[in-house]
Amino acid sequence: AGDDTFAMLQAAMSAGDVRRAFRAAHTLKGLAANLGLVQLWQAASALTEALRGSDMQRASALYPETAAAYREACAAIGDGRVENTDFCEKDLTKRNESDIL
């Protein structure tokens, strides 16, 4: 089973739950740092800081970049460019950041 941090972030953003979104974004940032996924780390860091300040409007604007970086990280894992197969959700292809905006 894959990590569900991104799914938790999507759900929290969709619900407008700043506290849960912050927790998920912060966790995603840490996972990205541990795996050396720089683009995802940068995007998740910016999102985390917006959420730390309870700025959901800014967080909503930053979310698509984080989602795109997440998809790229999962593609890199799938292509073998990064070695960690438990990071990505199995049904990522069924999700789209526009579903929550």
Secondary structure, DSSP 8 states (H G I E B T S, - for coil): ----HHHHHHHHHHHT-HHHHHHHHHHHHHHHHHHT-HHHHHHHHHHHHHHHTT-HHHHHHHHHHHHHHHHHHHHHHHTTSS--TTSS-TTGGG--GGGT-
